[in-house]
Amino acid sequence: MTHPIRVGIGGWTYEPWRGVFYPADLTQKRELEFASRALTSIEINGTYYSTFKPDSWMKWRDETPDDFVFAVKASRYCTNRKVLSEMGESMERFLGQGLSALGDKLGPINWQFMATKKFDPVDFEGFLKLLRVESQEIRLRHALEVRHPSFQTQQFYDLAAKYGCAIVYAEDDEAPEWPRIDQPTADFTYARLMSSKPDEPTGMTSAELDRIVGKTKDWAKRGDVFAYFIAGSKERNPAAAMALIEKLK
């Protein structure tokens, strides 16, 4: 059995996309409507820096197709701290802003950690214990994006599996020191692909995209897949996502 593979980008507002991804005459308030019909998922990045009112979440839900799914980047106030196990209040504030209004369109939450954050098994388990599995009867799925080499250890993989959290598979050619962890620790896979190139119309060559096709299809054998073209040559990411969607058909 293969599971759904959802492919998208980070956010939907970026000026260089106008006239390249978005039609030049498209009004800005219709960008999400357009993007959600060209892609199958979007990672909401603005939540990393600030909170949004419930009306915003309901608006995003209503502007997108029924089968569309958002991923949400968790607040930096939860992850950019010395003691992770003390993030409880910040987590409640983050979850309480209205995520549940997305309903079935709420996909995984990405908890991104700074590259300087080292693996401390006791503190990290304290953090994982705080993660809710449900909010207002909506299932919550959690992905952990770690960037320090100390996380490349079986102890971390086992902790992630114990709490049902996916470990983000992250590719960034500009940061080869970041770990590329591909471990089946949850019932879904979360990938952030950060190596698109400005001189490739589709961000990656056809051969490079074929490699990603192979990986996503392998991941889909074990659960849902969420793959996002993030950073890199950002102006090329929508084209890369659409090219991957086409190759997966």
FIZA-490334 format. One record per residue: residue number from 1; x, y, z of N, C-alpha, C in turn. Coordinates in pm, 1 decimal. Last residue first. Layout:
N
{NUM,{X,Y,Z},{X,Y,Z},{X,Y,Z}}
...
This chain:
249
{249,{287.9,1162.4,-1093.7},{157.8,1118.3,-1147.0},{169.0,980.4,-1211.6}}
{248,{532.8,1255.7,-1023.3},{472.6,1156.1,-934.6},{339.1,1102.6,-986.9}}
{247,{592.3,1456.0,-1202.0},{666.1,1329.7,-1213.9},{604.4,1219.5,-1128.6}}
{246,{422.6,1657.2,-1103.9},{399.3,1600.9,-1237.2},{469.5,1466.5,-1253.6}}
{245,{543.4,1713.0,-855.8},{404.8,1663.2,-860.7},{376.6,1596.8,-994.8}}
{244,{785.8,1814.3,-951.9},{784.3,1688.7,-875.9},{643.4,1629.3,-874.6}}
{243,{698.5,2047.4,-1075.1},{765.9,1946.2,-1154.9},{766.5,1811.9,-1083.4}}
{242,{598.1,2188.4,-856.5},{505.7,2145.9,-961.7},{567.7,2038.2,-1050.4}}
{241,{837.7,2228.0,-714.1},{727.5,2152.4,-654.0},{630.9,2102.2,-760.9}}
{240,{980.5,2385.5,-896.3},{1033.8,2256.0,-853.5},{922.9,2168.6,-796.2}}
{239,{817.4,2610.3,-908.1},{837.9,2530.9,-1029.9},{891.4,2392.4,-995.0}}
{238,{842.7,2704.3,-641.9},{713.0,2660.0,-694.1},{726.1,2573.3,-819.0}}
{237,{1133.3,2756.5,-634.0},{1070.0,2648.7,-557.0},{930.2,2609.8,-605.2}}
{236,{1265.5,2965.0,-752.9},{1244.3,2844.2,-833.0},{1160.9,2738.0,-761.7}}
{235,{1300.1,3157.7,-562.6},{1214.5,3192.8,-675.1},{1182.4,3072.0,-762.7}}
{234,{1486.6,3040.5,-386.3},{1344.5,3044.4,-350.4},{1252.9,3075.2,-468.2}}
{233,{1720.5,2838.2,-394.1},{1683.5,2943.6,-487.6},{1531.2,2957.4,-479.4}}
{232,{1698.4,2765.8,-53.2},{1770.2,2745.6,-177.7},{1748.2,2865.5,-268.6}}
{231,{1368.8,2753.2,87.6},{1498.3,2821.9,78.6},{1566.4,2788.4,-53.7}}
{230,{1203.7,2446.8,7.4},{1220.7,2560.6,98.1},{1358.3,2622.4,71.9}}
{229,{974.2,2230.4,-91.9},{1090.8,2300.0,-145.7},{1099.0,2433.8,-72.0}}
{228,{857.8,1959.9,102.2},{852.1,2103.3,73.3},{984.2,2152.6,15.5}}
{227,{646.0,1687.2,150.7},{776.0,1732.0,98.8},{765.7,1877.3,53.0}}
{226,{509.0,1442.7,330.2},{496.8,1587.2,313.8},{634.4,1638.3,273.0}}
{225,{341.9,1134.2,314.4},{464.6,1210.3,287.5},{429.9,1357.4,267.5}}
{224,{213.2,863.1,514.8},{195.0,986.3,438.6},{328.2,1060.1,423.6}}
{223,{396.4,543.8,507.7},{305.7,644.5,562.5},{293.1,765.5,472.5}}
{222,{552.4,359.0,379.8},{541.9,346.7,525.9},{448.9,451.1,587.4}}
{221,{555.5,417.2,116.9},{524.4,278.4,151.3},{501.6,261.8,301.1}}
{220,{647.0,672.4,97.4},{501.8,652.7,90.7},{460.5,508.5,120.1}}
{219,{922.7,643.7,85.9},{862.1,690.5,210.2},{712.6,660.8,213.7}}
{218,{942.9,567.1,-183.4},{984.5,473.8,-77.7},{921.4,513.7,55.2}}
{217,{855.6,802.3,-303.6},{779.2,678.9,-323.8},{816.2,573.2,-220.4}}
{216,{1057.4,977.7,-225.3},{920.0,999.1,-177.4},{834.8,874.1,-194.9}}
{215,{1281.0,867.1,-358.4},{1277.7,874.3,-212.3},{1133.6,889.6,-162.6}}
{214,{1206.8,893.0,-630.3},{1236.2,762.2,-572.5},{1226.3,762.5,-421.1}}
{213,{1182.6,1171.5,-650.2},{1067.1,1084.8,-676.4},{1087.8,948.4,-611.7}}
{212,{1446.9,1244.8,-609.7},{1348.8,1278.4,-507.6},{1222.4,1195.3,-525.5}}
{211,{1551.0,1149.9,-850.3},{1601.3,1094.6,-723.5},{1503.0,1123.1,-610.4}}
{210,{1417.0,1312.7,-1027.3},{1390.1,1168.7,-1030.8},{1438.5,1102.1,-902.1}}
{209,{1540.6,1555.3,-972.1},{1400.3,1536.9,-932.8},{1362.1,1389.3,-933.2}}
{208,{1786.2,1501.1,-1088.2},{1779.0,1529.3,-944.5},{1636.6,1512.2,-893.4}}
{207,{1708.3,1472.1,-1354.0},{1768.7,1358.0,-1283.7},{1762.2,1377.7,-1132.6}}
{206,{1619.3,1729.0,-1413.4},{1525.2,1618.0,-1420.6},{1578.6,1496.9,-1344.4}}
{205,{1755.2,1961.3,-1171.1},{1755.1,1893.1,-1299.6},{1653.3,1779.5,-1296.2}}
{204,{1564.5,2206.7,-990.8},{1654.9,2091.9,-994.6},{1651.0,2032.9,-1134.5}}
{203,{1427.9,2441.1,-1077.8},{1497.1,2435.0,-949.2},{1599.2,2324.1,-938.8}}
{202,{1336.6,2453.8,-1333.5},{1255.1,2380.2,-1237.2},{1329.5,2358.5,-1104.9}}
{201,{1542.0,2602.2,-1452.6},{1403.5,2651.9,-1457.7},{1310.6,2581.7,-1359.1}}
{200,{1840.2,2657.8,-1293.1},{1753.3,2550.0,-1338.7},{1609.3,2599.7,-1338.4}}
{199,{1981.4,2860.9,-1178.8},{2001.5,2841.4,-1322.2},{1922.2,2724.2,-1378.7}}
{198,{1927.9,2855.5,-903.5},{1871.7,2963.6,-985.1},{1882.0,2939.6,-1134.7}}
{197,{1824.1,2548.9,-746.5},{1930.1,2630.1,-808.1},{1869.5,2735.2,-901.1}}
{196,{1742.1,2396.2,-430.3},{1706.3,2441.8,-564.8},{1810.2,2541.9,-614.6}}
{195,{1775.1,2280.2,-180.3},{1889.4,2284.7,-271.7},{1851.2,2323.6,-413.3}}
{194,{1611.3,2192.5,30.5},{1662.3,2329.7,29.4},{1778.9,2349.7,-66.2}}
{193,{1340.8,2029.9,131.9},{1439.2,2023.1,24.8},{1486.7,2164.6,-5.0}}
{192,{1226.9,1854.7,391.6},{1248.6,1993.7,350.7},{1367.5,1993.0,255.4}}
{191,{979.9,1611.5,472.1},{1106.4,1645.4,406.3},{1109.9,1793.0,370.3}}
{190,{841.9,1378.1,676.5},{842.8,1521.8,651.5},{979.5,1556.7,593.3}}
{189,{628.3,1096.8,685.8},{761.9,1151.1,660.6},{749.4,1298.1,624.3}}
{188,{441.1,904.6,928.0},{451.2,995.6,815.1},{595.5,1041.6,801.8}}
{187,{436.3,766.0,1161.3},{354.5,713.1,1051.2},{347.0,810.7,934.0}}
{186,{784.2,764.1,1271.8},{642.9,802.1,1282.9},{566.8,742.7,1164.3}}
{185,{1043.4,692.7,1220.2},{1005.3,706.5,1361.3},{858.0,742.7,1380.8}}
{184,{1250.3,587.9,1011.6},{1104.3,568.2,1019.5},{1054.3,574.0,1164.1}}
{183,{1492.1,825.7,909.2},{1456.7,720.5,1002.8},{1304.3,708.7,1013.2}}
{182,{1723.3,996.6,789.0},{1610.9,927.4,725.4},{1577.8,804.8,809.1}}
{181,{1885.8,1294.6,824.8},{1837.5,1176.9,897.5},{1714.2,1120.8,828.5}}
{180,{2143.7,1465.2,774.4},{2035.1,1419.3,686.7},{1986.7,1286.8,743.8}}
{179,{2269.0,1735.2,974.0},{2242.9,1591.9,954.7},{2128.1,1567.4,857.0}}
{178,{2474.6,1990.7,841.6},{2346.2,1953.9,901.0},{2319.1,1806.0,875.8}}
{177,{2696.7,2031.2,691.8},{2717.1,1981.7,828.6},{2585.9,1944.5,896.4}}
{176,{2625.2,2143.8,453.1},{2652.8,1999.1,454.4},{2673.2,1942.2,593.3}}
{175,{2462.7,2376.7,357.5},{2491.3,2343.0,497.4},{2515.0,2192.4,509.6}}
{174,{2407.5,2396.6,94.6},{2484.1,2506.8,152.8},{2519.9,2480.1,298.9}}
{173,{2244.1,2186.0,37.8},{2381.5,2179.2,-12.3},{2470.1,2287.6,47.2}}
{172,{2027.9,2034.2,236.1},{2072.6,2170.4,207.2},{2218.5,2164.9,165.6}}
{171,{1758.1,1843.6,327.6},{1870.0,1850.1,234.2},{1904.7,1995.9,208.1}}
{170,{1615.3,1672.0,594.3},{1648.4,1803.2,539.2},{1771.7,1794.2,449.9}}
{169,{1358.4,1510.0,734.4},{1468.2,1483.8,643.1},{1498.2,1614.9,570.5}}
{168,{1257.8,1531.8,1067.1},{1258.5,1596.7,935.7},{1382.6,1555.0,857.3}}
{167,{1123.1,1264.3,1225.1},{1244.7,1344.1,1218.9},{1251.8,1401.3,1077.6}}
{166,{801.1,1243.3,1378.2},{887.3,1226.1,1261.9},{1012.4,1311.5,1279.0}}
{165,{702.4,1094.7,1683.9},{739.4,1215.6,1609.7},{827.2,1180.4,1490.1}}
{164,{623.1,909.4,1880.8},{554.4,914.7,1752.6},{583.4,1037.8,1669.5}}
{163,{771.3,874.4,2106.3},{665.4,975.2,2113.2},{595.7,997.8,1978.5}}
{162,{947.9,676.4,2023.2},{870.3,656.5,2145.9},{752.3,751.7,2153.2}}
{161,{1074.5,798.2,1806.5},{980.6,688.2,1783.0},{891.3,664.9,1905.1}}
{160,{1235.2,981.8,1943.0},{1136.9,1029.6,1846.3},{1031.4,922.5,1821.4}}
{159,{1395.6,802.8,2089.9},{1307.6,896.7,2159.5},{1198.1,947.2,2065.4}}
{158,{1532.5,671.5,1884.7},{1443.5,593.7,1971.8},{1346.2,684.8,2047.1}}
{157,{1682.6,880.9,1781.1},{1585.8,812.7,1695.8},{1483.4,736.9,1781.7}}
{156,{1845.6,938.6,2003.3},{1749.7,1037.2,1955.4},{1642.8,970.3,1869.5}}
{155,{1990.3,699.9,2014.9},{1913.8,743.9,2131.8},{1809.2,848.3,2093.2}}
{154,{2131.6,685.8,1780.4},{2017.2,597.0,1797.3},{1930.6,639.5,1915.4}}
{153,{2217.9,1000.9,1641.8},{2241.9,895.1,1738.1},{2114.6,813.8,1756.8}}
{152,{2256.8,1282.0,1549.8},{2274.1,1159.8,1471.4},{2314.7,1045.1,1563.5}}
{151,{2262.0,1500.8,1705.0},{2134.5,1429.8,1698.0},{2143.7,1302.4,1613.9}}
{150,{2503.2,1623.5,1672.5},{2487.8,1540.4,1791.9},{2356.4,1461.8,1791.9}}
{149,{2489.7,1798.4,1454.6},{2532.3,1659.9,1432.1},{2512.7,1567.3,1552.9}}
{148,{2194.1,1996.8,1447.9},{2327.3,1974.1,1506.7},{2365.2,1826.9,1490.9}}
{147,{1937.2,2032.0,1365.3},{2042.9,2074.8,1274.5},{2183.9,2055.5,1331.1}}
{146,{1603.7,1899.9,1337.5},{1726.3,1922.6,1415.2},{1842.0,1949.6,1319.9}}
{145,{1279.6,1911.1,1342.2},{1386.7,1950.3,1250.6},{1509.4,1990.7,1330.6}}
{144,{1027.9,1690.4,1391.0},{1140.0,1751.7,1461.5},{1252.3,1782.7,1361.9}}
{143,{675.3,1697.4,1380.5},{800.9,1668.8,1311.6},{911.5,1750.0,1377.3}}
{142,{361.5,1566.2,1486.9},{478.6,1649.7,1514.0},{602.1,1600.9,1437.8}}
{141,{14.9,1603.7,1467.8},{132.3,1526.5,1427.0},{253.8,1618.1,1435.0}}
{140,{-289.0,1590.4,1636.6},{-168.2,1667.1,1610.2},{-54.6,1572.0,1575.0}}
{139,{-634.1,1572.9,1567.1},{-509.1,1501.2,1588.4},{-391.2,1590.9,1552.6}}
{138,{-875.0,1757.8,1735.4},{-797.0,1747.5,1611.9},{-665.8,1677.5,1643.2}}
{137,{-1004.2,1809.7,1970.5},{-1044.3,1690.0,1896.6},{-978.4,1677.7,1759.2}}
{136,{-849.7,2022.7,2069.9},{-990.3,2042.8,2031.6},{-1036.3,1933.6,1934.9}}
{135,{-572.6,1847.9,1991.6},{-614.9,1981.3,2031.5},{-755.2,2004.0,1978.2}}
{134,{-339.5,1586.7,2066.7},{-472.0,1629.8,2022.3},{-499.3,1770.7,2071.2}}
{133,{-98.6,1539.6,2166.7},{-135.1,1454.1,2053.6},{-271.1,1494.4,1997.4}}
{132,{140.5,1786.3,2270.7},{5.5,1730.2,2272.3},{-17.7,1641.7,2150.0}}
{131,{449.1,1773.3,2421.1},{378.2,1782.7,2294.4},{242.3,1714.5,2302.9}}
{130,{582.1,1719.1,2653.4},{488.8,1831.0,2654.2},{404.4,1839.1,2527.2}}
{129,{759.3,1519.6,2597.8},{648.5,1487.8,2687.2},{541.9,1597.0,2687.5}}
{128,{954.0,1654.1,2453.0},{861.9,1565.0,2382.2},{740.4,1529.3,2467.6}}
{127,{1091.1,1787.6,2661.4},{1021.8,1862.5,2557.1},{916.3,1775.1,2489.6}}
{126,{1199.6,1570.9,2793.7},{1109.4,1659.8,2865.7},{1027.2,1744.3,2769.9}}
{125,{1367.6,1480.5,2597.1},{1250.5,1398.8,2630.0},{1149.8,1480.6,2709.6}}
{124,{1551.1,1688.1,2609.3},{1472.4,1669.8,2488.3},{1351.7,1580.7,2514.2}}
{123,{1665.2,1658.0,2862.1},{1588.2,1778.9,2832.4},{1498.9,1758.4,2709.9}}
{122,{1786.1,1404.4,2820.6},{1692.5,1428.3,2930.2},{1603.7,1548.3,2900.2}}
{121,{1954.7,1431.6,2590.6},{1845.5,1333.3,2595.4},{1743.1,1359.5,2704.5}}
{120,{2043.2,1687.0,2407.4},{2046.8,1656.0,2550.2},{1929.5,1561.6,2573.8}}
{119,{2202.6,1784.1,2122.3},{2112.5,1683.4,2176.1},{2141.6,1657.8,2323.5}}
{118,{2234.3,2141.3,2076.2},{2287.3,2005.7,2084.2},{2186.0,1911.8,2148.6}}
{117,{2184.4,2406.4,1868.0},{2118.8,2328.6,1973.3},{2166.3,2184.4,1969.0}}
{116,{2281.9,2540.6,1654.2},{2368.3,2535.5,1772.1},{2309.5,2449.4,1884.8}}
{115,{2080.4,2548.7,1471.8},{2195.2,2463.5,1440.5},{2290.7,2449.3,1559.2}}
{114,{1759.0,2537.9,1635.7},{1875.2,2608.4,1583.7},{1991.9,2511.9,1562.6}}
{113,{1476.4,2345.1,1529.5},{1575.1,2382.4,1630.4},{1696.3,2447.6,1564.4}}
{112,{1131.2,2336.6,1461.7},{1266.4,2356.8,1408.9},{1360.2,2409.4,1517.2}}
{111,{871.1,2146.2,1431.7},{943.5,2208.2,1543.1},{1089.8,2217.3,1501.4}}
{110,{593.6,2149.2,1236.4},{738.7,2138.0,1228.6},{803.8,2216.9,1341.6}}
{109,{306.6,1959.7,1239.5},{369.7,2078.4,1296.1},{520.5,2055.0,1293.8}}
{108,{118.4,1820.5,961.6},{216.2,1816.4,1070.6},{261.9,1954.1,1116.1}}
{107,{-202.0,1963.6,878.4},{-103.5,1857.5,866.3},{-5.5,1863.8,982.2}}
{106,{-528.5,2047.8,865.0},{-409.3,2063.9,948.2},{-320.1,1941.5,933.6}}
{105,{-757.3,1993.4,734.1},{-649.9,2053.0,653.8},{-524.1,2080.5,736.2}}
{104,{-950.8,1914.9,907.8},{-878.9,1809.3,836.2},{-764.1,1863.3,751.4}}
{103,{-912.0,2218.8,1081.3},{-978.6,2089.4,1074.5},{-892.6,1985.0,1005.8}}
{102,{-836.3,2477.5,1114.5},{-806.5,2416.3,984.6},{-875.2,2282.0,969.3}}
{101,{-882.1,2535.4,1376.2},{-982.4,2582.5,1279.9},{-957.2,2524.5,1141.0}}
{100,{-660.1,2464.6,1518.7},{-765.1,2363.8,1505.7},{-874.0,2405.6,1408.1}}
{99,{-507.4,2698.0,1532.7},{-470.5,2592.6,1438.4},{-583.7,2494.7,1412.7}}
{98,{-541.0,2915.4,1708.9},{-647.1,2882.5,1613.7},{-616.1,2773.4,1513.9}}
{97,{-374.8,2963.5,1923.3},{-405.8,3077.0,1835.1},{-512.0,3044.6,1730.9}}
{96,{-292.3,2755.1,2085.9},{-419.2,2819.0,2115.3},{-459.6,2930.0,2020.7}}
{95,{-38.6,2678.4,2016.7},{-149.5,2592.1,1976.9},{-284.0,2662.3,1990.9}}
{94,{104.2,2898.0,2133.3},{114.3,2865.9,1991.2},{-5.9,2784.0,1944.5}}
{93,{36.1,2876.3,2400.4},{5.4,3000.3,2329.1},{6.6,2975.6,2177.8}}
{92,{137.8,2625.2,2457.3},{-6.1,2647.4,2471.4},{-48.4,2773.8,2395.8}}
{91,{411.4,2676.6,2416.8},{341.7,2580.9,2331.3},{191.5,2603.4,2336.4}}
{90,{467.5,2853.6,2623.8},{480.2,2900.3,2485.6},{407.7,2807.4,2389.5}}
{89,{430.1,2679.7,2841.2},{343.6,2797.4,2827.0},{347.5,2851.0,2683.8}}
{88,{638.9,2480.1,2790.9},{496.6,2450.6,2802.7},{403.7,2568.5,2778.2}}
{87,{911.6,2482.8,2781.6},{840.7,2555.2,2676.1},{689.1,2540.7,2685.6}}
{86,{1099.5,2358.8,2933.4},{1025.9,2468.7,2996.3},{941.1,2546.1,2894.9}}
{85,{1246.4,2181.5,2795.8},{1137.4,2126.0,2875.5},{1059.3,2232.4,2951.8}}
{84,{1457.0,2325.7,2689.1},{1341.5,2295.4,2605.7},{1221.6,2249.2,2686.5}}
{83,{1647.6,2573.4,2788.3},{1584.6,2455.1,2847.9},{1455.2,2426.3,2772.2}}
{82,{1714.8,2775.4,2602.9},{1818.8,2693.6,2664.8},{1761.8,2564.3,2720.9}}
{81,{1537.7,2804.9,2290.2},{1553.3,2830.7,2433.4},{1656.0,2733.6,2491.6}}
{80,{1368.6,2785.2,2045.0},{1493.1,2861.9,2060.7},{1510.3,2902.8,2206.4}}
{79,{1117.1,2658.6,2067.1},{1236.2,2580.3,2034.3},{1368.6,2653.1,2052.6}}
{78,{916.6,2838.8,2135.9},{912.6,2702.8,2189.5},{1046.5,2631.4,2175.1}}
{77,{964.0,3062.0,1997.1},{968.1,3075.2,2142.7},{958.4,2938.8,2211.5}}
{76,{913.7,2998.1,1736.5},{1054.4,2996.4,1779.8},{1066.8,3008.7,1930.8}}
{75,{628.2,2796.5,1679.7},{686.7,2921.8,1726.7},{830.9,2904.1,1772.3}}
{74,{625.2,2565.6,1399.9},{602.3,2603.2,1538.9},{676.0,2731.3,1576.6}}
{73,{474.4,2572.0,1091.7},{602.6,2582.8,1159.9},{578.8,2637.3,1300.6}}
{72,{251.8,2342.8,957.6},{265.6,2466.4,1034.6},{399.3,2465.3,1106.6}}
{71,{107.2,2236.7,649.3},{197.4,2211.1,761.0},{215.5,2345.6,831.2}}
{70,{-218.9,2190.0,513.3},{-112.8,2280.9,556.7},{-21.9,2211.3,658.8}}
{69,{-371.2,2035.9,235.0},{-323.3,2023.0,372.7},{-211.1,2123.9,397.8}}
{68,{-666.2,1980.4,34.5},{-539.8,2051.1,59.4},{-502.6,2038.9,206.9}}
{67,{-910.2,1884.3,-36.1},{-805.3,1785.5,-10.0},{-669.6,1849.2,16.8}}
{66,{-1067.6,2112.2,-82.8},{-1103.3,2021.0,25.8},{-991.2,1924.7,62.1}}
{65,{-864.5,2407.7,-150.3},{-946.7,2292.0,-187.7},{-966.7,2195.1,-71.0}}
{64,{-889.3,2722.8,33.9},{-813.7,2611.6,-23.8},{-905.2,2493.3,-54.6}}
{63,{-1022.2,2914.9,174.1},{-969.7,2953.1,42.3},{-904.3,2836.8,-31.6}}
{62,{-1086.1,2814.1,423.6},{-1194.0,2831.3,327.6},{-1144.6,2863.0,186.5}}
{61,{-838.7,2814.7,561.3},{-912.8,2689.6,541.0},{-1012.3,2703.9,425.4}}
{60,{-785.0,3086.9,566.3},{-695.4,2997.3,493.7},{-764.9,2865.1,463.6}}
{59,{-997.8,3166.6,733.6},{-986.8,3219.5,596.9},{-899.0,3129.0,511.7}}
{58,{-932.1,3040.6,969.5},{-1056.4,3003.6,901.9},{-1055.5,3050.6,757.2}}
{57,{-695.2,3177.4,1029.8},{-692.8,3032.4,1009.0},{-817.7,2986.3,934.6}}
{56,{-794.9,3436.0,1064.7},{-696.6,3408.0,959.4},{-694.7,3259.7,926.4}}
{55,{-959.9,3414.9,1286.2},{-1019.7,3449.4,1157.1},{-924.6,3419.6,1041.3}}
{54,{-779.9,3374.2,1500.9},{-861.3,3262.9,1448.9},{-922.7,3291.1,1313.0}}
{53,{-471.6,3550.2,1425.0},{-604.2,3543.6,1485.0},{-683.3,3427.7,1425.0}}
{52,{-135.9,3434.7,1481.1},{-241.3,3485.6,1394.7},{-376.5,3467.8,1463.2}}
{51,{197.4,3514.4,1597.9},{71.5,3441.5,1604.3},{-30.5,3509.4,1512.3}}
{50,{536.5,3487.3,1464.7},{424.5,3556.5,1528.3},{301.9,3467.3,1532.2}}
{49,{740.4,3321.8,1365.5},{773.6,3454.5,1418.3},{660.6,3519.8,1496.0}}
{48,{626.0,3090.4,1280.9},{753.7,3079.6,1351.7},{785.4,3209.8,1424.8}}
{47,{413.7,3156.3,1128.7},{385.8,3117.3,1266.8},{512.5,3097.2,1349.1}}
{46,{503.9,3186.4,870.2},{486.7,3305.5,952.9},{462.2,3276.0,1099.0}}
{45,{497.7,2943.6,730.1},{621.0,2984.0,798.2},{602.6,3098.8,896.7}}
{44,{320.0,2670.9,644.3},{300.3,2807.5,692.0},{421.1,2845.6,777.0}}
{43,{372.6,2482.5,367.2},{418.6,2498.0,505.4},{401.7,2644.4,543.6}}
{42,{122.0,2339.4,167.1},{207.3,2455.0,193.6},{246.0,2452.4,340.0}}
{41,{23.2,2106.0,-88.8},{44.3,2142.7,51.7},{130.7,2268.1,57.1}}
{40,{-4.9,2076.8,-356.9},{-92.4,1994.6,-272.3},{-74.0,2021.4,-123.4}}
{39,{-40.3,2335.8,-610.8},{37.2,2249.5,-521.6},{-58.3,2167.2,-436.1}}
{38,{-227.0,2479.2,-744.8},{-110.6,2435.2,-822.1},{-28.0,2333.4,-744.4}}
{37,{-403.9,2545.1,-553.9},{-455.7,2466.2,-665.0},{-344.3,2419.7,-759.1}}
{36,{-270.2,2702.0,-380.8},{-326.3,2577.9,-327.0},{-389.0,2490.8,-434.4}}
{35,{-208.7,2929.3,-533.5},{-102.8,2835.3,-496.2},{-158.9,2700.6,-451.2}}
{34,{-465.5,3058.8,-553.3},{-393.1,3011.6,-671.6},{-293.2,2902.3,-634.3}}
{33,{-523.8,3113.5,-284.3},{-620.8,3041.7,-368.4},{-551.0,2980.4,-489.8}}
{32,{-302.1,3267.6,-219.0},{-320.5,3136.5,-156.8},{-417.9,3052.4,-238.0}}
{31,{-351.4,3497.6,-383.4},{-231.1,3414.9,-401.0},{-247.0,3277.0,-338.6}}
{30,{-548.5,3681.5,-361.2},{-585.4,3553.6,-422.6},{-464.9,3460.4,-440.7}}
{29,{-444.3,3910.6,-264.3},{-535.5,3838.7,-174.9},{-580.4,3704.6,-232.8}}
{28,{-301.8,4015.2,-479.9},{-229.0,3946.7,-373.1},{-321.7,3865.3,-283.4}}
{27,{-438.9,3943.5,-804.4},{-434.4,4025.4,-683.2},{-371.2,3945.8,-570.1}}
{26,{-265.7,3887.1,-1103.8},{-336.6,3825.2,-991.1},{-327.0,3915.5,-868.7}}
{25,{-117.7,3974.9,-1315.6},{-237.8,4050.6,-1283.5},{-319.5,3991.0,-1168.9}}
{24,{87.6,3791.9,-1340.6},{121.2,3930.5,-1302.7},{-0.7,4010.2,-1260.6}}
{23,{33.1,3474.2,-1189.0},{10.3,3566.2,-1301.2},{31.3,3710.8,-1255.5}}
{22,{297.9,3329.2,-995.3},{166.5,3392.0,-1000.4},{151.7,3475.9,-1127.1}}
{21,{554.1,3260.1,-1091.8},{459.9,3158.0,-1045.6},{317.4,3212.9,-1053.4}}
{20,{611.0,3506.0,-1229.5},{685.9,3382.0,-1253.2},{599.0,3262.4,-1215.9}}
{19,{447.1,3710.3,-1153.2},{488.9,3708.8,-1292.5},{570.3,3586.8,-1329.5}}
{18,{574.8,3676.9,-833.0},{476.4,3744.4,-916.2},{528.2,3755.2,-1059.9}}
{17,{786.7,3580.8,-692.2},{697.7,3481.5,-755.2},{596.0,3546.3,-848.3}}
{16,{916.3,3796.2,-570.0},{971.3,3743.7,-695.5},{885.9,3636.2,-762.8}}
{15,{747.9,3827.2,-328.6},{738.5,3918.5,-442.1},{797.2,3861.2,-571.5}}
{14,{559.8,3598.4,-172.3},{700.2,3625.6,-203.1},{703.3,3703.4,-334.4}}
{13,{351.2,3404.0,3.3},{371.9,3545.0,-30.4},{520.6,3572.4,-49.2}}
{12,{329.4,3150.6,92.9},{273.3,3176.8,-39.2},{287.7,3322.9,-80.7}}
{11,{528.3,2896.8,268.5},{456.3,3022.0,253.7},{397.2,3038.7,114.7}}
{10,{725.5,2673.4,103.3},{712.9,2742.6,230.6},{646.8,2878.1,209.5}}
{9,{553.7,2422.4,-96.9},{655.5,2524.5,-73.1},{635.8,2583.7,65.7}}
{8,{486.9,2075.6,-174.3},{458.3,2218.6,-174.9},{580.4,2304.5,-148.4}}
{7,{314.4,1769.2,-186.9},{433.0,1846.4,-226.3},{398.0,1994.1,-229.4}}
{6,{232.2,1456.9,-54.0},{194.0,1597.5,-70.2},{320.2,1680.6,-90.5}}
{5,{134.2,1144.9,-118.2},{255.2,1226.9,-120.1},{211.7,1369.9,-149.0}}
{4,{-51.3,888.5,53.9},{-44.8,1013.9,-21.3},{90.6,1084.3,-8.8}}
{3,{90.4,552.3,40.8},{16.9,659.7,105.8},{30.6,789.2,24.8}}
{2,{53.2,220.9,-83.5},{124.0,348.9,-82.2},{32.5,457.4,-28.4}}
{1,{84.0,-120.0,0.0},{0.0,0.0,0.0},{87.5,125.1,0.0}}
